[in-house]
Amino acid sequence: MGVRVSWRAFAGFAAFGTFWGVWGASVPRVQDQAGIGDGALGFALLFVGAGALPAMLLTGRALDRWGPGVAGAAVMALGGAGVVVAFAAVDLAGLCAGLAVVGAASGAADVGINAVAGRAERVAGRAVITRAHGVFSGLVVLASLASGVASSLPLVVPFVVAGCGCLAAGLCLWVFPGDFAVQREAGAPLGRHRVVPLLLVGVLGALAFASENAHQSWSAVFADDELRSGGLSAVAPAVFAGTVAITRFSVGGAGGVRRVLLAGAAGAAGGAVVIAAASSLVFAGIGLAMAAAGTAVLFPTLLRLVARDVEDEYRGRATSVVTTVSYLGFLAGPVYVGLWADAVGLRGAMVAVAALAAVLFVLTPVLLRAGGFAGGERDGGQARAGVFSSESPGRWSGTKR
């Protein structure tokens, strides 16, 4: 059962990564088809977040009530939304409307597949979440490269291919949900004593995502503007994404949650400092690899911490809270760099990114302790202290309430 559930989680992340790889490579073509400038494109991209955030908040309860079929439906909807955007993006209005739909489907799918991976990790008794995120990162790279190769084909073609992958993965989750406990009623609400620890974990996730997306979004610009690397600038985000994927596959089962988070934050901070001081693309690449290896483990490790301590009846809502708060950091990261770049230049902005990781390093033990996770170090998949065990009244309980 554990193997089957794990592979369903991997399928969902593969489809999710394929879609976003296609999208990332297709943005210039979408912009050209819509006939809009850079400012209008930036405005349109805001609709992804506008659609994603409410969907992420609402998906958790649906998952708890109806199970992983909700995740399957969201993944299928994401594939369909991509095809719609490829046809509808003929002007700014059409692009904005299409991206709002993409954002909603993506937000729902994000929460859904992470909840599925969390359940799969518990059922399988081994690392699933971090490696599932590795599958996502790997497929982003592969789909981006494939879309670039297929750039001479009509815009809709790569989106149709991605849509077929989303359909297959979604049906897998819908028809073969695996061993998932679901509630047929609306379920007890999340009280303050349950929400607060999740919000604190979400704050750590937001800092992690802000650092990750800052590098992913600005590394090529840094290489071009500061290092004058020209056409080789595209190597920078590829190095970052590739290192993220390799790291997630390599250290997916690393034990000791707090140790992994502290090591990741330290690596992210050190890598950003190296980038800020880099005098050539080679040194910047070394810094990017360090930052990527550090940030790669952060959010999946936080999800592993929550997934192992949350009852199945609350899993969807718990994942929704953590993912939504963390996503705010993903949205803010590139903006944060842009503001600092305007003020002190791109090198100074990279120092500011290093400061984000340093804040994460300092806050990790503080917020884990405040949320009741201080004893939650894990080795070999076994808890040394049950953070949300039945012996901890008012927290996530092993006994249904």
KEFI-257948 format. One record per residue: residue in three letters; x negated, y, z negated of N, C-alpha, C in turn. Coordinates in steps of 0.05 Angstrom, whole numbers, padded with zeros to 5 digits, always signed. Layout:
% KEFI-257948
ALAXYZXYZXYZ ...
***
This chain:
% KEFI-257948
MET-00017-00024+00000+00000+00000+00000-00017+00025+00000 GLY-00039+00025-00017-00056+00049-00018-00068+00056+00008 VAL-00078+00036+00023-00090+00042+00049-00070+00054+00068 ARG-00046+00042+00069-00025+00052+00087-00017+00081+00081 VAL-00014+00087+00055-00007+00114+00047-00030+00133+00054 SER-00054+00125+00050-00077+00142+00056-00078+00149+00085 TRP-00074+00130+00103-00076+00135+00131-00053+00153+00141 ARG-00030+00152+00127-00009+00171+00134-00017+00199+00127 ALA-00030+00202+00104-00040+00229+00097-00061+00238+00117 PHE-00079+00221+00125-00100+00229+00144-00087+00237+00171 ALA-00066+00222+00179-00052+00229+00204-00040+00257+00203 GLY-00028+00264+00180-00017+00291+00178-00038+00312+00180 PHE-00061+00308+00166-00082+00328+00167-00095+00329+00195 ALA-00096+00307+00209-00107+00307+00236-00090+00323+00255 ALA-00064+00320+00253-00046+00336+00269-00047+00365+00263 PHE-00049+00372+00237-00051+00399+00228-00076+00412+00238 GLY-00099+00398+00237-00124+00408+00247-00124+00412+00277 THR-00112+00392+00291-00110+00394+00320-00096+00419+00328 PHE-00073+00424+00315-00058+00448+00323-00074+00474+00319 TRP-00087+00477+00295-00101+00501+00290-00127+00504+00306 GLY-00138+00481+00313-00161+00483+00331-00153+00493+00359 VAL-00131+00483+00369-00120+00493+00395-00113+00522+00392 TRP-00100+00530+00371-00092+00558+00368-00117+00576+00367 GLY-00137+00569+00351-00161+00586+00349-00174+00591+00375 ALA-00176+00570+00392-00189+00573+00418-00171+00587+00438 SER-00145+00588+00433-00126+00599+00453-00119+00628+00447 VAL-00127+00639+00425-00119+00666+00418-00125+00687+00440 PRO-00149+00686+00452-00154+00706+00473-00135+00703+00497 ARG-00128+00678+00504-00110+00674+00526-00082+00683+00519 VAL-00074+00678+00494-00048+00687+00485-00046+00717+00486 GLN-00068+00730+00477-00069+00759+00477-00066+00770+00506 ASP-00080+00758+00524-00079+00766+00552-00051+00762+00564 GLN-00038+00740+00558-00012+00734+00568+00009+00754+00557 ALA+00005+00762+00531+00024+00781+00519+00018+00809+00528 GLY-00006+00814+00539-00013+00841+00549-00016+00861+00527 ILE-00028+00854+00505-00031+00872+00482-00060+00876+00475 GLY-00065+00897+00460-00092+00903+00452-00099+00891+00425 ASP-00123+00897+00415-00133+00884+00391-00116+00893+00366 GLY-00108+00918+00365-00092+00927+00343-00065+00914+00342 ALA-00053+00911+00365-00026+00898+00366-00029+00868+00359 LEU-00051+00856+00368-00056+00828+00361-00059+00824+00331 GLY-00074+00842+00318-00077+00841+00289-00050+00844+00275 PHE-00033+00861+00285-00006+00864+00274+00010+00839+00278 ALA+00009+00827+00301+00024+00803+00306+00015+00780+00288 LEU-00011+00778+00283-00021+00756+00266-00011+00758+00238 LEU-00003+00782+00229+00009+00784+00202+00034+00768+00199 PHE+00048+00762+00222+00073+00747+00220+00068+00718+00214 VAL+00044+00708+00218+00038+00681+00209+00040+00679+00179 GLY+00028+00698+00165+00030+00698+00136+00058+00704+00126 ALA+00071+00722+00140+00099+00729+00132+00117+00705+00134 GLY+00113+00688+00154+00129+00664+00156+00120+00642+00137 ALA+00094+00641+00132+00084+00618+00116+00090+00620+00087 LEU+00088+00644+00075+00090+00646+00046+00118+00637+00035 PRO+00140+00647+00046+00166+00638+00036+00170+00608+00041 ALA+00161+00598+00064+00164+00570+00070+00148+00553+00050 MET+00125+00562+00042+00109+00547+00023+00123+00546-00004 LEU+00135+00567-00012+00149+00568-00038+00174+00550-00038 LEU+00187+00547-00015+00212+00532-00014+00207+00502-00010 THR+00185+00495+00002+00181+00467+00010+00177+00448-00013 GLY+00165+00458-00035+00160+00440-00057+00185+00426-00068 ARG+00206+00441-00073+00231+00429-00083+00243+00409-00064 ALA+00241+00416-00038+00252+00397-00018+00236+00371-00018 LEU+00210+00373-00021+00194+00349-00022+00201+00332-00047 ASP+00205+00345-00069+00212+00330-00094+00239+00316-00091 ARG+00257+00328-00075+00284+00317-00073+00285+00296-00051 TRP+00272+00300-00028+00276+00283-00005+00251+00268+00004 GLY+00228+00273-00008+00205+00258-00003+00189+00267+00021 PRO+00170+00251+00030+00150+00259+00051+00163+00262+00079 GLY+00188+00254+00082+00201+00260+00107+00201+00290+00113 VAL+00203+00306+00091+00202+00335+00094+00175+00344+00106 ALA+00153+00331+00097+00127+00337+00108+00126+00330+00138 GLY+00138+00306+00144+00139+00297+00172+00154+00317+00190 ALA+00177+00326+00180+00193+00345+00196+00178+00371+00200 ALA+00163+00380+00179+00148+00405+00182+00125+00402+00202 VAL+00112+00380+00202+00090+00375+00221+00101+00375+00249 MET+00123+00361+00253+00135+00361+00280+00144+00389+00288 ALA+00155+00404+00270+00164+00432+00276+00140+00449+00284 LEU+00117+00445+00271+00094+00460+00278+00085+00455+00306 GLY+00085+00430+00315+00078+00424+00342+00097+00437+00362 GLY+00123+00436+00356+00142+00449+00373+00139+00479+00374 ALA+00133+00491+00351+00129+00520+00350+00106+00529+00367 GLY+00085+00513+00368+00062+00520+00385+00070+00522+00415 VAL+00086+00502+00423+00095+00503+00451+00113+00527+00456 VAL+00130+00534+00437+00147+00557+00440+00131+00583+00443 VAL+00110+00585+00426+00093+00609+00428+00079+00611+00455 ALA+00070+00588+00466+00057+00589+00492+00076+00600+00514 PHE+00102+00595+00511+00121+00605+00531+00131+00633+00524 ALA+00135+00638+00498+00148+00663+00489+00129+00687+00487 ALA+00103+00682+00486+00084+00704+00481+00079+00719+00507 VAL+00100+00733+00517+00097+00749+00541+00097+00778+00535 ASP+00102+00785+00510+00101+00813+00501+00097+00812+00470 LEU+00095+00835+00458+00090+00837+00429+00113+00825+00413 ALA+00137+00832+00421+00160+00822+00406+00162+00791+00407 GLY+00158+00780+00430+00159+00751+00433+00137+00737+00417 LEU+00113+00749+00417+00091+00738+00402+00096+00739+00372 CYS+00106+00762+00363+00112+00764+00334+00133+00744+00325 ALA+00154+00741+00341+00175+00722+00333+00164+00694+00333 GLY+00148+00687+00354+00137+00660+00355+00118+00654+00332 LEU+00102+00674+00325+00083+00670+00303+00096+00668+00276 ALA+00119+00681+00273+00134+00678+00248+00143+00649+00245 VAL+00153+00638+00267+00161+00610+00267+00138+00591+00262 VAL+00116+00597+00275+00091+00581+00270+00083+00582+00241 GLY+00083+00606+00230+00076+00610+00202+00094+00594+00183 ALA+00120+00595+00188+00139+00580+00171+00134+00550+00172 ALA+00131+00540+00197+00126+00511+00200+00099+00503+00188 SER+00079+00520+00193+00052+00514+00182+00052+00514+00152 GLY+00065+00534+00140+00066+00535+00110+00079+00511+00098 ALA+00102+00503+00110+00116+00479+00101+00098+00454+00105 ALA+00085+00452+00128+00069+00429+00133+00045+00428+00115 ASP+00033+00451+00108+00010+00453+00091+00017+00441+00063 VAL+00039+00451+00052+00047+00441+00026+00054+00411+00028 GLY+00068+00403+00049+00077+00376+00052+00054+00356+00054 ILE+00034+00361+00071+00013+00341+00074-00006+00341+00050 ASN-00008+00363+00036-00024+00363+00012-00011+00347-00010 ALA+00016+00349-00012+00031+00333-00032+00029+00303-00025 VAL+00031+00297+00001+00028+00269+00010+00000+00259+00003 ALA-00021+00275+00008-00048+00267+00001-00052+00263-00029 GLY-00039+00280-00045-00041+00278-00074-00029+00251-00083 ARG-00006+00244-00072+00007+00219-00080-00010+00196-00070 ALA-00021+00198-00046-00038+00177-00034-00062+00172-00051 GLU-00074+00193-00062-00098+00190-00079-00091+00174-00104 ARG-00068+00180-00116-00060+00166-00140-00054+00137-00134 VAL-00040+00132-00112-00033+00104-00105-00058+00088-00097 ALA-00076+00100-00081-00099+00086-00071-00120+00082-00093 GLY-00121+00100-00113-00141+00099-00133-00169+00107-00124 ARG-00170+00122-00103-00196+00132-00093-00192+00159-00079 ALA-00214+00172-00073-00213+00199-00061-00198+00199-00035 VAL-00177+00215-00032-00163+00218-00007-00161+00248+00000 ILE-00156+00265-00019-00151+00293-00013-00175+00307+00001 THR-00199+00304-00011-00222+00318+00001-00228+00307+00029 ARG-00226+00281+00032-00231+00269+00058-00209+00277+00078 ALA-00185+00279+00069-00163+00288+00087-00169+00316+00096 HIS-00179+00333+00079-00187+00360+00087-00210+00359+00106 GLY-00227+00339+00103-00249+00335+00122-00238+00328+00150 VAL-00218+00311+00150-00205+00304+00176-00194+00330+00189 PHE-00181+00347+00173-00171+00372+00184-00194+00389+00196 SER-00215+00392+00181-00237+00409+00191-00250+00397+00216 GLY-00254+00371+00216-00265+00358+00240-00248+00361+00265 LEU-00221+00358+00261-00203+00361+00284-00201+00390+00293 VAL-00204+00409+00275-00205+00437+00284-00228+00441+00303 VAL-00251+00431+00296-00275+00434+00313-00271+00420+00340 LEU-00262+00395+00340-00258+00380+00364-00237+00392+00382 ALA-00214+00400+00370-00193+00411+00386-00200+00438+00398 SER-00216+00454+00383-00226+00480+00393-00243+00475+00418 LEU-00262+00456+00416-00280+00451+00438-00264+00440+00462 ALA-00245+00422+00457-00229+00411+00479-00213+00432+00493 SER-00202+00451+00477-00186+00472+00488-00203+00491+00505 GLY-00228+00495+00497-00246+00511+00513-00252+00499+00539 VAL-00256+00472+00539-00261+00457+00564-00237+00459+00582 ALA-00213+00459+00571-00189+00458+00587-00178+00486+00592 SER-00195+00507+00590-00185+00534+00592-00175+00541+00620 SER-00182+00525+00640-00173+00530+00667-00144+00520+00672 LEU-00134+00504+00653-00107+00493+00655-00087+00514+00644 PRO-00061+00511+00651-00042+00530+00640-00042+00530+00609 LEU-00036+00553+00598-00038+00557+00569-00022+00536+00553 VAL+00001+00528+00564+00018+00510+00549+00007+00482+00546 VAL-00012+00474+00564-00021+00446+00564-00034+00438+00538 PRO-00054+00453+00527-00065+00444+00501-00045+00444+00479 PHE-00025+00462+00480-00005+00462+00459+00014+00438+00461 VAL+00019+00429+00486+00035+00405+00489+00021+00381+00478 VAL-00006+00379+00484-00021+00357+00473-00021+00357+00442 ALA-00026+00381+00431-00025+00383+00402+00003+00377+00391 GLY+00024+00385+00406+00051+00379+00398+00057+00349+00398 CYS+00045+00335+00417+00049+00305+00417+00036+00293+00393 GLY+00012+00303+00385-00001+00293+00361+00015+00298+00336 CYS+00027+00322+00335+00044+00330+00312+00069+00312+00311 LEU+00080+00306+00334+00104+00289+00336+00097+00261+00325 ALA+00075+00250+00333+00067+00223+00325+00062+00222+00294 ALA+00047+00242+00284+00041+00243+00256+00066+00248+00239 GLY+00083+00265+00249+00108+00271+00235+00126+00247+00234 LEU+00128+00232+00255+00145+00208+00255+00133+00187+00236 CYS+00107+00186+00235+00094+00167+00216+00102+00174+00187 LEU+00103+00199+00180+00110+00207+00153+00140+00204+00149 TRP+00156+00208+00170+00185+00208+00167+00195+00179+00165 VAL+00185+00162+00183+00196+00135+00185+00183+00116+00164 PHE+00157+00120+00158+00143+00103+00140+00132+00119+00117 PRO+00150+00128+00099+00141+00146+00077+00123+00133+00057 GLY+00123+00107+00054+00106+00094+00034+00118+00094+00006 ASP+00102+00090-00014+00112+00087-00041+00113+00115-00054 PHE+00134+00130-00049+00137+00156-00060+00162+00157-00077 ALA+00159+00166-00102+00183+00170-00119+00195+00197-00113 VAL+00221+00198-00108+00235+00223-00102+00259+00225-00120 GLN+00268+00250-00123+00292+00255-00139+00315+00260-00120 ARG+00338+00249-00126+00361+00254-00110+00377+00278-00119 GLU+00370+00288-00143+00382+00313-00152+00362+00336-00149 ALA+00371+00359-00155+00354+00383-00151+00329+00382-00169 GLY+00332+00368-00192+00308+00365-00210+00306+00388-00230 ALA+00293+00382-00252+00290+00402-00272+00271+00424-00262 PRO+00277+00449-00270+00261+00471-00261+00233+00470-00274 LEU+00214+00483-00261+00188+00486-00273+00189+00507-00294 GLY+00185+00500-00319+00184+00520-00340+00158+00534-00341 ARG+00157+00556-00357+00133+00572-00359+00108+00555-00367 HIS+00113+00536-00385+00090+00519-00394+00079+00502-00373 ARG+00095+00497-00352+00085+00482-00329+00073+00499-00307 VAL+00086+00523-00303+00077+00540-00281+00051+00554-00287 VAL+00047+00563-00311+00023+00579-00318-00003+00564-00311 PRO-00006+00539-00320-00031+00525-00313-00035+00523-00282 LEU-00013+00519-00268-00015+00518-00238-00023+00544-00226 LEU-00012+00566-00237-00020+00592-00228-00049+00598-00232 LEU-00060+00589-00255-00088+00593-00260-00105+00577-00241 VAL-00097+00553-00235-00112+00537-00214-00109+00551-00187 GLY-00086+00562-00181-00082+00577-00156-00100+00601-00154 VAL-00105+00615-00176-00124+00638-00175-00152+00628-00167 LEU-00161+00606-00178-00187+00595-00170-00186+00587-00140 GLY-00164+00576-00131-00161+00569-00103-00161+00593-00085 ALA-00149+00615-00094-00149+00640-00078-00177+00650-00075 LEU-00193+00650-00096-00221+00659-00094-00237+00641-00075 ALA-00232+00615-00076-00245+00596-00059-00238+00601-00030 PHE-00212+00604-00024-00203+00608+00003-00212+00635+00014 ALA-00213+00656-00003-00223+00682+00006-00251+00680+00016 SER-00268+00666+00001-00296+00663+00010-00298+00647+00036 GLU-00282+00625+00037-00283+00608+00060-00274+00622+00086 ASN-00251+00636+00084-00241+00649+00108-00257+00674+00115 ALA-00269+00686+00096-00287+00709+00102-00309+00701+00121 HIS-00322+00678+00114-00344+00669+00132-00333+00659+00159 GLN-00311+00644+00158-00300+00633+00183-00292+00655+00202 SER-00281+00676+00191-00270+00698+00208-00291+00718+00217 TRP-00313+00722+00201-00331+00743+00206-00359+00734+00214 SER-00365+00708+00213-00392+00699+00218-00401+00706+00247 ALA-00383+00702+00266-00391+00709+00294-00396+00738+00297 VAL-00379+00755+00284-00383+00784+00286-00409+00792+00273 PHE-00416+00780+00250-00441+00786+00237-00465+00779+00255 ALA-00463+00755+00267-00485+00746+00285-00488+00765+00309 ASP-00466+00775+00319-00468+00792+00343-00477+00821+00335 ASP-00465+00832+00314-00470+00860+00308-00497+00864+00293 GLU-00503+00846+00274-00527+00850+00258-00552+00836+00269 LEU-00548+00814+00283-00571+00798+00293-00574+00799+00323 ARG-00555+00813+00336-00556+00817+00366-00559+00790+00380 SER-00544+00770+00372-00547+00743+00383-00531+00739+00409 GLY-00514+00758+00417-00500+00756+00442-00482+00731+00444 GLY-00486+00716+00466-00469+00693+00471-00472+00671+00450 LEU-00495+00671+00436-00499+00651+00415-00483+00656+00390 SER-00469+00678+00388-00454+00685+00364-00433+00664+00358 ALA-00423+00651+00379-00402+00631+00375-00413+00607+00359 VAL-00439+00604+00358-00451+00581+00343-00445+00584+00313 ALA-00443+00609+00304-00440+00614+00275-00415+00601+00263 PRO-00391+00606+00273-00367+00593+00262-00368+00563+00267 ALA-00380+00554+00288-00382+00525+00293-00399+00512+00272 VAL-00422+00525+00265-00439+00514+00243-00424+00513+00217 PHE-00409+00534+00211-00394+00534+00187-00373+00512+00186 ALA-00356+00510+00206-00335+00491+00207-00346+00462+00207 GLY-00367+00458+00222-00378+00431+00223-00390+00422+00196 THR-00403+00441+00182-00414+00435+00156-00392+00429+00136 VAL-00371+00444+00138-00348+00439+00120-00338+00411+00124 ALA-00334+00402+00149-00324+00376+00154-00343+00354+00143 ILE-00369+00357+00149-00388+00337+00140-00389+00335+00110 THR-00388+00358+00097-00389+00358+00067-00365+00344+00055 ARG-00342+00350+00066-00318+00337+00055-00318+00307+00059 PHE-00328+00298+00080-00330+00268+00084-00351+00257+00065 SER-00373+00272+00061-00395+00261+00046-00391+00260+00016 VAL-00377+00280+00005-00375+00282-00024-00346+00280-00033 GLY-00329+00268-00016-00300+00267-00023-00294+00255-00049 GLY-00310+00235-00058-00304+00221-00083-00321+00230-00106 ALA-00335+00253-00104-00352+00262-00126-00336+00266-00151 GLY-00347+00256-00173-00333+00259-00199-00342+00284-00214 GLY-00327+00290-00236-00334+00314-00251-00323+00339-00239 VAL-00297+00344-00243-00284+00366-00229-00298+00393-00234 ARG-00303+00399-00259-00316+00425-00266-00343+00427-00254 ARG-00359+00405-00255-00386+00406-00243-00385+00411-00213 VAL-00366+00398-00200-00364+00401-00171-00356+00430-00165 LEU-00337+00441-00179-00329+00469-00175-00351+00489-00180 LEU-00366+00485-00201-00388+00503-00207-00411+00501-00186 ALA-00417+00476-00178-00437+00473-00157-00428+00485-00131 GLY-00402+00482-00124-00392+00493-00099-00393+00524-00100 ALA-00385+00536-00122-00385+00565-00124-00414+00575-00123 ALA-00432+00561-00136-00460+00570-00135-00471+00569-00106 GLY-00465+00547-00092-00473+00544-00064-00462+00566-00047 ALA-00436+00572-00051-00423+00593-00035-00436+00620-00040 ALA-00442+00626-00065-00454+00652-00071-00482+00654-00059 GLY-00498+00632-00063-00525+00632-00052-00526+00635-00022 GLY-00508+00620-00009-00506+00622+00020-00500+00649+00031 ALA-00481+00663+00017-00474+00690+00026-00497+00709+00022 VAL-00513+00706+00001-00536+00723-00003-00557+00718+00019 VAL-00561+00693+00027-00580+00687+00048-00570+00699+00074 ILE-00544+00698+00080-00534+00710+00104-00539+00740+00104 ALA-00533+00753+00081-00537+00782+00079-00566+00791+00085 ALA-00585+00774+00077-00613+00781+00081-00625+00770+00107 ALA-00610+00755+00122-00620+00741+00146-00630+00760+00167 SER-00653+00753+00178-00665+00770+00199-00662+00756+00227 SER-00653+00732+00227-00649+00717+00252-00625+00699+00250 LEU-00617+00689+00273-00594+00671+00273-00600+00645+00259 VAL-00625+00636+00260-00633+00611+00246-00628+00614+00216 PHE-00638+00636+00204-00634+00640+00175-00605+00644+00168 ALA-00591+00658+00186-00562+00662+00181-00548+00635+00182 GLY-00557+00617+00200-00545+00591+00202-00550+00575+00177 ILE-00574+00577+00165-00580+00564+00140-00561+00574+00118 GLY-00558+00600+00117-00540+00611+00097-00511+00603+00101 LEU-00502+00602+00126-00475+00592+00132-00471+00563+00124 ALA-00492+00547+00129-00490+00519+00121-00488+00516+00090 MET-00503+00533+00076-00502+00532+00047-00474+00541+00037 ALA-00464+00563+00049-00438+00573+00041-00416+00553+00048 ALA-00418+00541+00071-00398+00521+00080-00398+00497+00062 ALA-00421+00487+00055-00423+00464+00037-00411+00470+00010 GLY-00415+00495+00001-00404+00503-00025-00374+00506-00025 THR-00364+00521-00005-00335+00526-00004-00319+00501+00004 ALA-00332+00482+00018-00317+00459+00028-00304+00442+00005 VAL-00317+00441-00018-00308+00424-00039-00288+00438-00058 LEU-00285+00464-00056-00271+00479-00077-00241+00473-00078 PHE-00227+00480-00056-00198+00477-00057-00189+00448-00059 PRO-00201+00429-00043-00193+00401-00046-00198+00391-00075 THR-00219+00399-00088-00224+00390-00115-00203+00401-00134 LEU-00194+00425-00131-00172+00436-00147-00147+00420-00143 LEU-00141+00413-00118-00117+00397-00113-00120+00369-00125 ARG-00143+00358-00125-00147+00332-00137-00142+00333-00167 LEU-00151+00355-00179-00146+00358-00208-00116+00358-00214 VAL-00101+00374-00199-00072+00376-00203-00058+00350-00196 ALA-00066+00338-00173-00052+00314-00164-00053+00291-00183 ARG-00075+00288-00197-00078+00265-00215-00064+00269-00242 ASP-00056+00294-00248-00044+00299-00274-00014+00307-00272 VAL-00003+00306-00249+00025+00315-00245+00042+00291-00239 GLU+00065+00290-00252+00085+00268-00246+00095+00271-00218 ASP+00103+00248-00206+00112+00248-00179+00137+00265-00175 GLU+00154+00267-00196+00179+00282-00193+00174+00312-00191 TYR+00150+00321-00199+00144+00350-00196+00122+00355-00176 ARG+00113+00334-00162+00089+00337-00145+00092+00358-00124 GLY+00115+00358-00110+00120+00378-00089+00119+00406-00099 ARG+00133+00412-00121+00133+00439-00131+00106+00447-00142 ALA+00092+00429-00155+00065+00435-00165+00046+00442-00142 THR+00047+00426-00121+00030+00432-00098+00038+00458-00085 SER+00064+00464-00084+00074+00489-00073+00063+00513-00087 VAL+00063+00513-00114+00054+00535-00130+00024+00540-00125 VAL+00008+00519-00127-00021+00521-00124-00028+00530-00096 THR-00015+00518-00076-00022+00524-00048-00014+00552-00040 THR+00009+00561-00050+00019+00588-00043+00000+00610-00055 VAL-00007+00607-00080-00025+00627-00093-00052+00626-00079 SER-00062+00602-00073-00088+00600-00059-00087+00613-00032 TYR-00065+00610-00018-00062+00620+00009-00064+00651+00010 LEU-00057+00664-00012-00060+00693-00013-00090+00700-00010 GLY-00107+00684-00022-00136+00689-00018-00145+00685+00010 PHE-00133+00664+00023-00140+00659+00051-00133+00683+00069 LEU-00110+00696+00063-00102+00719+00078-00119+00743+00072 ALA-00127+00745+00047-00141+00769+00038-00171+00769+00045 GLY-00183+00745+00048-00212+00743+00053-00222+00760+00076 PRO-00211+00757+00100-00221+00773+00123-00217+00803+00119 VAL-00194+00810+00106-00189+00839+00101-00209+00850+00081 TYR-00215+00834+00061-00235+00842+00041-00262+00848+00054 VAL-00270+00831+00072-00296+00836+00086-00294+00861+00103 GLY-00272+00865+00117-00269+00888+00134-00271+00914+00118 LEU-00258+00915+00095-00259+00939+00078-00287+00945+00069 TRP-00302+00924+00059-00329+00928+00051-00347+00935+00074 ALA-00342+00923+00097-00359+00929+00121-00356+00959+00129 ASP-00332+00969+00127-00328+00998+00133-00343+01015+00113 ALA-00345+01006+00088-00357+01022+00067-00387+01020+00066 VAL-00398+00996+00068-00427+00992+00064-00440+00975+00087 GLY-00425+00969+00108-00437+00953+00129-00432+00923+00125 LEU-00437+00908+00146-00432+00879+00144-00451+00865+00125 ARG-00475+00873+00123-00493+00860+00104-00484+00865+00075 GLY-00476+00889+00070-00465+00894+00043-00439+00879+00039 ALA-00423+00875+00060-00399+00859+00057-00405+00830+00050 MET-00427+00820+00061-00434+00792+00054-00443+00790+00024 VAL-00455+00811+00014-00461+00812-00015-00435+00812-00031 ALA-00415+00826-00021-00389+00827-00034-00376+00799-00034 VAL-00380+00784-00012-00370+00757-00011-00384+00739-00031 ALA-00410+00743-00034-00425+00729-00054-00414+00735-00082 ALA-00406+00760-00087-00395+00768-00112-00369+00753-00118 LEU-00353+00748-00097-00328+00732-00100-00335+00705-00111 ALA-00355+00692-00099-00362+00665-00108-00373+00666-00136 ALA-00388+00687-00143-00398+00690-00170-00375+00693-00190 VAL-00355+00708-00183-00331+00710-00200-00318+00683-00204 LEU-00316+00668-00182-00305+00641-00184-00321+00624-00203 PHE-00348+00626-00201-00365+00610-00219-00360+00617-00248 VAL-00357+00643-00254-00352+00651-00282-00325+00643-00291 LEU-00305+00646-00274-00277+00642-00282-00269+00612-00284 THR-00284+00595-00270-00276+00567-00269-00273+00554-00297 PRO-00293+00555-00313-00289+00542-00340-00269+00557-00357 VAL-00267+00583-00353-00248+00599-00369-00219+00592-00363 LEU-00213+00592-00337-00185+00587-00329-00177+00557-00332 LEU-00196+00539-00327-00190+00511-00332-00184+00506-00361 ARG-00199+00519-00379-00194+00516-00407-00167+00529-00415 ALA-00162+00553-00404-00137+00566-00410-00113+00551-00400 GLY-00116+00537-00378-00094+00521-00367-00091+00494-00379 GLY-00109+00487-00398-00107+00460-00410-00123+00439-00396 PHE-00142+00447-00378-00157+00428-00362-00185+00424-00373 ALA-00191+00435-00397-00219+00434-00407-00229+00406-00409 GLY-00212+00387-00415-00221+00359-00418-00217+00343-00393 GLY-00212+00356-00371-00204+00342-00347-00226+00333-00329 GLU-00250+00330-00340-00272+00319-00323-00265+00291-00315 ARG-00272+00284-00290-00265+00258-00280-00289+00244-00268 ASP-00291+00219-00273-00313+00204-00261-00301+00177-00253 GLY-00307+00169-00228-00297+00144-00218-00267+00143-00217 GLY-00253+00166-00215-00224+00166-00212-00210+00162-00239 GLN-00224+00162-00261-00211+00157-00287-00213+00183-00304 ALA-00192+00189-00318-00192+00213-00335-00204+00206-00362 ARG-00222+00223-00371-00233+00220-00398-00214+00232-00418 ALA-00197+00251-00409-00177+00263-00427-00153+00270-00411 GLY-00130+00262-00420-00106+00267-00404-00096+00295-00409 VAL-00103+00313-00390-00096+00341-00393-00066+00345-00395 PHE-00051+00331-00378-00022+00333-00379-00010+00307-00387 SER-00021+00294-00406-00012+00268-00414+00012+00271-00433 SER+00024+00248-00440+00047+00249-00458+00039+00258-00486 GLU+00012+00257-00492+00003+00266-00518+00001+00297-00519 SER+00005+00310-00497+00003+00339-00496+00031+00351-00493 PRO+00045+00356-00514+00073+00366-00512+00074+00392-00497 GLY+00094+00395-00480+00099+00419-00466+00083+00421-00441 ARG+00066+00401-00435+00051+00402-00410+00061+00380-00392 TRP+00047+00376-00369+00056+00355-00350+00056+00329-00365 SER+00078+00316-00366+00081+00293-00383+00082+00267-00368 GLY+00072+00246-00381+00074+00219-00369+00101+00207-00374 THR+00118+00222-00390+00145+00213-00395+00164+00233-00382 LYS+00184+00223-00367+00202+00241-00354+00218+00257-00374 ARG+00222+00283-00368+00236+00300-00386+00264+00306-00375 
***
